[in-house]
Amino acid sequence: MLNLLLPNNANDCVNLILKHLKKQGLLIDKKYAKKKKLKESEVTAEGVLQPEEVEKLLRTIQQYEQVIAQSQSEEQKETTERDSMSHTISPSTVQHLISLYSKAIGYYSAVGDEKHMQFLNKLQNLLVDEKMQKILEATDKGIN
């Protein structure tokens, strides 16, 4: 029955609905966020990261991976203390590593390098690691 009452024009349909909603006291705000236009230089490989920034990114990733690897080896030595790794690695460390992996993935995929798959796998492994999930859960509980 609604098909018979409303014309096929979408604008007329929306206007009719808005008119009835206004009658019922609903306030309508037609403010929309303006979409920013991206420059081509912002999305090309050159615009993503400079070579020195890539080197710094890779060094930082390596440092974080070493911290995590060291904590995991210490955890294996300390079998008597439960969840010791969650005390040595902070949630912000894991979150920062996730952010670094994301930047590396973005850069290498922008330049067409297959290394982006290596970092994507590292990110996936980090996210499915039960110990890392427990550490990230601490963030949800407000523990840093």
C-alpha positions as CSV (number, residue, x, y, z in Angstrom):
1,M,0.0,0.0,0.0
2,L,2.9,2.3,0.7
3,N,4.0,1.8,-2.9
4,L,0.8,3.3,-4.1
5,L,1.0,6.4,-1.9
6,L,4.6,7.3,-2.5
7,P,5.9,8.3,-5.8
8,N,8.9,6.6,-7.4
9,N,11.1,9.6,-6.9
10,A,13.5,9.0,-3.9
11,N,13.8,12.7,-3.1
12,D,10.0,13.1,-2.8
13,C,9.9,10.0,-0.6
14,V,12.5,11.3,1.7
15,N,10.9,14.7,1.9
16,L,7.5,13.2,2.7
17,I,9.1,11.1,5.5
18,L,10.9,14.2,6.9
19,K,7.7,16.2,6.8
20,H,5.9,13.6,8.9
21,L,8.8,13.3,11.3
22,K,8.9,17.1,11.8
23,K,5.1,17.1,12.6
24,Q,5.9,14.6,15.3
25,G,8.5,16.9,16.8
26,L,11.7,15.4,15.5
27,L,14.5,18.0,14.9
28,I,16.5,17.4,11.7
29,D,20.1,18.4,11.4
30,K,21.4,18.4,7.9
31,K,25.1,19.0,8.7
32,Y,27.4,16.7,7.0
33,A,31.2,16.3,7.4
34,K,33.0,17.6,4.4
35,K,35.1,15.0,2.7
36,K,38.7,15.9,2.3
37,K,40.1,15.4,-1.1
38,L,43.4,13.5,-1.2
39,K,46.3,14.7,-3.3
40,E,47.9,12.1,-5.5
41,S,51.2,12.7,-3.7
42,E,49.6,11.6,-0.4
43,V,48.7,8.1,-1.7
44,T,51.7,7.3,-3.9
45,A,54.7,5.4,-2.6
46,E,56.7,8.7,-2.3
47,G,54.0,10.3,-0.3
48,V,53.7,7.5,2.2
49,L,57.2,7.4,3.9
50,Q,60.6,8.7,3.1
51,P,63.5,6.1,3.0
52,E,65.0,7.3,6.2
53,E,61.6,7.0,7.9
54,V,61.3,3.5,6.6
55,E,64.7,2.6,8.1
56,K,63.6,4.1,11.4
57,L,60.3,2.2,11.3
58,L,62.1,-1.1,10.6
59,R,64.6,-0.5,13.5
60,T,61.8,0.3,15.9
61,I,59.9,-2.8,14.9
62,Q,63.0,-4.9,15.4
63,Q,63.5,-3.4,18.9
64,Y,59.9,-4.1,19.9
65,E,60.1,-7.7,18.5
66,Q,63.3,-8.2,20.5
67,V,61.6,-6.9,23.7
68,I,58.8,-9.4,23.2
69,A,61.1,-12.3,22.3
70,Q,63.2,-11.6,25.3
71,S,60.1,-11.5,27.6
72,Q,58.9,-14.8,26.1
73,S,62.2,-16.5,26.8
74,E,62.2,-15.1,30.3
75,E,58.7,-16.4,30.8
76,Q,59.8,-19.9,29.8
77,K,62.6,-19.8,32.4
78,E,60.2,-18.6,35.1
79,T,57.6,-21.5,35.1
80,T,56.7,-21.0,38.7
81,E,55.4,-17.4,38.3
82,R,52.1,-17.4,36.3
83,D,51.5,-14.8,33.6
84,S,54.9,-13.2,34.2
85,M,55.0,-11.9,30.6
86,S,52.0,-9.8,31.1
87,H,53.9,-7.9,33.8
88,T,57.0,-7.3,31.6
89,I,55.2,-6.2,28.3
90,S,52.8,-3.4,28.6
91,P,49.6,-3.1,26.6
92,S,51.0,0.1,25.1
93,T,54.0,-1.8,23.8
94,V,51.8,-4.3,22.0
95,Q,49.6,-1.5,20.6
96,H,52.6,0.4,19.4
97,L,53.9,-2.7,17.6
98,I,50.5,-3.2,16.0
99,S,50.7,0.4,14.8
100,L,54.2,0.0,13.4
101,Y,53.2,-3.2,11.6
102,S,50.3,-1.3,10.0
103,K,52.6,1.4,8.8
104,A,55.0,-1.1,7.3
105,I,52.1,-2.9,5.6
106,G,50.8,0.4,4.2
107,Y,54.3,1.4,2.9
108,Y,55.3,-1.8,1.3
109,S,51.9,-2.4,-0.3
110,A,52.0,1.2,-1.7
111,V,55.4,0.6,-3.3
112,G,54.4,-2.8,-4.6
113,D,56.8,-4.8,-2.4
114,E,55.9,-8.3,-1.3
115,K,57.3,-7.5,2.2
116,H,53.9,-6.2,3.1
117,M,52.8,-9.8,3.3
118,Q,55.6,-10.5,5.8
119,F,54.4,-7.7,8.0
120,L,50.8,-8.7,7.5
121,N,51.7,-12.2,8.8
122,K,53.5,-10.8,11.7
123,L,50.5,-8.7,12.6
124,Q,48.2,-11.6,12.3
125,N,50.4,-13.8,14.5
126,L,50.6,-11.1,17.1
127,L,46.8,-10.7,17.2
128,V,46.1,-14.4,17.5
129,D,48.8,-15.0,20.2
130,E,46.9,-15.8,23.4
131,K,49.5,-14.1,25.6
132,M,49.3,-10.9,23.5
133,Q,45.5,-11.0,23.7
134,K,45.7,-11.2,27.5
135,I,48.0,-8.2,27.5
136,L,45.7,-6.2,25.3
137,E,42.7,-7.2,27.5
138,A,44.5,-5.3,30.3
139,T,44.0,-2.2,28.2
140,D,40.3,-2.8,28.1
141,K,40.3,-3.1,31.9
142,G,42.3,0.1,32.3
143,I,45.6,-1.4,33.3
144,N,48.7,0.0,31.6
